[in-house]
Amino acid sequence: MQLLRKLRGANNEGSLVLVLLAVVIGMSLLNPVFFTVNTAFSILRAATVPMILALAVLLVIISGGIDVSFPVVAIGSAYTAVTICLKTGFDPGLPAIFLMAMVIGGLLGLVNGFVIARFRLPTLIVTLGTQGIFFGAMLVYGCTRYYPSLPDSMAALSAVNVIDIPTDTGRAYLHVLVLLSIAIAVIIWAVLKFTMFGRSLYAIGGDVEGARRAGIRVVRTQLLIYVLVGMVAAIGGVAYVVMSRSANPQDLVGGELDIIAAVVLGGASIFGGRGSVGGTVIGVLLIQVINNSLLLVGVPSAWLRAAVGLLLILGVGIQAITARRSAQRIHSVDDAVVATGPELEKVS
């Protein structure tokens, strides 16, 4: 039993790996085209930006919140950085563009964090409101303008692949920004596992008042959470613009369901206090594999959102049932202790 628990993982990562393998094997049997290097690289490319955004959302969910403004923060930060570069005619280089977007994303995240932490308002309502504010402001100053070309440094990165090999069905290539998503995953894993800030996220998500009594500065930590989320989302936005080789202010908006579903499927508790980078990575890959599989078998793309919605409901439902059973076990143990108390007194 202990071996099975270890293989399953603290957040059911092992079970999710088995589901992912089952989907891959099943699709490979149904359609041999699925089990190719082209398909594998295509899934990894498609998962690059969702992976970065999901890691940002993971931080919020662990802390017990829900952020639905991150797609607007992501594309808004990247679009603003591109607009500044193109309108001024100055290309400061990739590091500066990423830094510019991260500053903008951090400031937008600070707005979310300040309202949530200072006034203790529901995170879903606040981020739903700021999503509309940020998106409207972006459309006003951007005038919905679509940029088919990017600054030279971003355009050059668009064509850089870390792997590019010929296959029987064409070229199989893996974009270099896949390495960026891996690096961010490693950094956030280290932050959650080895820093006091990471432990504070789990403590706040488990019990806000308990964390406050334990000496954790909840308001400051919540501010840092949303600033960090905004900065990571901005990196994802720049990565999306680079990989799509264009800047459209309306891209990514409305895609929050897929990202949140991937994080929840990865074992992060929607009630806070639980979640892992490994589970989130597997959840993102599972969503991408399922989407790719449905397209290969001829399912209309309109049904993809329905499938993701169903997975989200299943993920939350399983979490609720698990939490209820855990609470029942705790209550039964407490009742047993209370019942045996008088007997122990008689013996003594």
N, C-alpha and C positions, 0 to 999 in steps of 0.2 A: 504493500500500500504506500509506504514512504517513497519507494522508487517511482511509482506512478504519479504521486504528487509532484515530485521533482521534475519528472518529464513533462507534466502538464504545465508547470510554471505557476508563479504567484498570480498572474493575471490571465491564465489559460492560454498562454502563448503556444504551448505544445499542441493543444487541441486545434488552434487556428492553423498551425503548420500542417496538421493532418488534413484539415479541410482544404487548404490550398493545394496540397499534393493530390488529393482526390479529384479536385476540379481539373488540374493539369493532366492527370492520367486519363480522366474521362473524356476530356476534349481531344486529347491525342488519339484516342481510340476512335472517336467519332469523325475527326478530321485530321489526317496526318499532317496537313499544312501547319497546324497549330504547333507541333513539336519541331520547330526549326529555330535556327539562330536568328533569322529575321524577325520572327514573332517575339522571341525573348528580348531582343534589343528594342523592338518597338514598344513592348510593355514597360521596359526600364526607362525609355525616353519619356513615355507618357506619364510615368509615375514620378518624374523628377520634381516638377513644380508642386503637385499635390503632396509629395513627401515633405517638402519644406514648409508648406502651409499647415499640414497636419501636425508637425512638430511644434509649431507656434500654438495651435489650438490645444494641444496636449497640456501645455503649461497652464492654460486657463481652466481646463476641465479638472485637472488635478487639484487646483485651488478651490474647486467648488463652484466655478462660474461657467457661463456660456457666452462666447463671443461670435456674433454673426456679422460683424463689420469688417473682419479681416480681409475678405476679397476686395472690398473697396479700398481699404488701406494699402493693400498690395499693389493693385493696378494704379491707384491714385499716386502713390509715391513714385513708382517707376515712370508713369506718364508725365508727371511734373518734372522729374529730372531730365527726361528726353526733351520736353518742351523748352526748358531753360537752355539746354545745349543747342537745340536747333534754332531757337529765336535769337540767341546771342551769337551764333556762328562759331562758338568755341567748344572744342572737345577736350575736356580736362583729363581724359583717360578713364579706363575701366575702374580702378580703385576709387577715384574721386566720384564717379557716377554712382557706384554702389554706396559710398559713404553719404552722398547727397540724398539718395533715396532712403537710406537708413535713418538719417536725421529727420526727414519729413515723416517717415513711418513712426519714429519714436515720439514725435510731437503729437501725432494723431492718437497714438496709444496713450499718451499722457492725458489727453482730454478724457478718454474712456476711464482711465484709472482714477483720475481726480474726482469725477462725478460719482463713480461707484464707491470709492473708498471714503470720500468726504461725507456723502449724504446717505450711504448705505442703501442704495437703490438696487433693485433686481438687475443683475448683469444682462439678462436677455433683453429687457425693456430698454436699458440704456444703450446697448450696442445696436439694437434695432433702430433706435432713434438717430444715433450718430451715423449709422450706415446711410440713412437718407440724407443727412446733413452733408456728410463728406462727398457723397456721390453727386448731390445737387451742386455743391460748390465747384467740384471738378468740371462738371458740364458747363457751368456758367463761364469760368475763366478759359476753359479749353474749347468751348463752342462745339463740342462733339467732333472735333477735327481728327481725322485719321492720318497717321504718319506712315506711309508705305516704306520710308527709308529711315535709317537710324544713324546716329553719330558714327563716325568711321571706326572707333574702337569697339563699339558694340556690334557693328556689322561684321567686323573681322572675327570676333569671337563666335558669331553665329555659324561660321563654317568650320570651326575647330572640332574635330572628333578625337576621342581618346583611342577608339578602335574603329577601323574601317577595313573590312575584308570582303572580297568577292564571294558570292555564293551562286548556287544553281539558279536561283530566282532573282538575282540582282546583287545589290550591295547591302551588307549588314553593317550598320555603323552605330556607334554609341557616342552621344554628345559629351563633351568634356564637362558640362555642368552637372552630369550625374555624380562626378566626384565632389562637387560642391554640396549636394544634398547629403552625401555620405559624411562629409566633414561636419556639417551642421548636426547630423544625428549623433555623431561621436561627442561633440561638444555639449549638447544638451543632455546626453546620457551621463557625462561626467559631472555636469552641474547638479543634476538630480541626485546622483549617487554619492558625491563626495563633498558637497558644499552645504553650509548652513542654510543658504537660500533655498536649495532644493528640499531640504528637510522641512523648512518652514512652509513650503507649498503644500506638502502632504499634511502637515499639522493643521493648516488653515482649512484645507478641504475636508478634513475629518471632523473638526469642531472649532469654529471660529473663536467662540468664547473661551474654550479650553486653551487654544493657542495664545490668546491674549493674556490669560492668567499665567501661562507658562513663561511669559516675558517676551514673546515674539511681537515685534512692532507691526501689527497687522496692516495699518494704513500705509506705511512706507513700503511694506512688501507687496501689497496690492498695486501700488503705483508702479513699482519696478516690474511687476508681472506684465502689465499692459504696455509699458514702454518697451520691454523686451519682445513682447508679441508683435508690436508694431514694427520693430526693427527686423525681426525674422521674416515677417510677412512682406516687408519691402524688398528683402533679398529675393524672396520667391517671385515678387512682381517683376523685378529686373530680369531674373532668369527666364520668366515667361516671355517677356518682350524680346529678349535676345534669341530664344529658341524659335519664336514665331516670326522673327525678322521684321516686325512692325509694331506700332504702338496704337492701340485702340482703347479709348477710355471706358468702353463698355464691355471689354473682355473680363473674364473671371467673375464678374458680378452675377450672382445667382447660383454659383457653384458651391456654396457653403454646405449644402446637404451632403454631397459626396465626401467632403473632408471630415465633417463631424461624424458621419457614419463610419468612416474608416477608423477614426480614433476610438469610437465606442466599440466597434468590432474587435479592435486590438486589446480590449480588456480594461480601458479607462472607464471608471465609474462615472456615470452622468451625475451622481450625487456628490462627487468629489472624494479626495483622499486616496485614490488608487489609479494607477496607470503606469505604463512603461514605454520607453523608446522602442524596444524590440517589438512589443505588441503593436505599436502604431505603424511601424515599418511593414509588418506582415499584413496588417489591416489594409493599408494603402495598396500593397501588391495584390491582395485578394480582390479588392474592388476593381482594379485595373484588369486583372485576369478575367473576372466575370464579365465586365463590359466588352472586352475583346472576344470572349467566347460567344456571347450573345450575338455580336455582329457577324462572327464567322458562320454561325448556324442560321443566319438570315432573320433574326429577330429585329423588328423595326427599332430604330434608335429612340423613338418616343417611349418605348417600354423600358429603356435603360434606367430612367429616373424612377420608374415604378419599382424596379428590382432593387435599387439602392434604398428607396424608402422602406421596402419590406425588410431588408437587412437591418436597417436602423431600428425598426420596431422590434425585430427579433432580438437584437443586441440589448436594447433597453429592457425588454421583457425578461430576458434571462437574468440580467443584473438584478431586477426587482425581485424575482423569485428566489435568487440566491441570497439576497439581503434578508428577505423574509424568513427563509429557513435558518439562516445564521442567528437571527434574533430569537426565533423559537427555541433553538438549541441553548442559547444563553439563558433564556427564561426557565427552561426545564432544569438546567444545572442549578440556577439560583433557587428554584423551588425545592430541589433535592437537598440543597444545603440547609435551607430553612427547616425542612421536615426532619433532618437528622440532628439538628441542633438540640432539641429537648432530650433526645435519646443519649447524646453524648454527655449532657449534664447529669442524667440519671446514673450513667456509668461512673462518672467522676465522683 
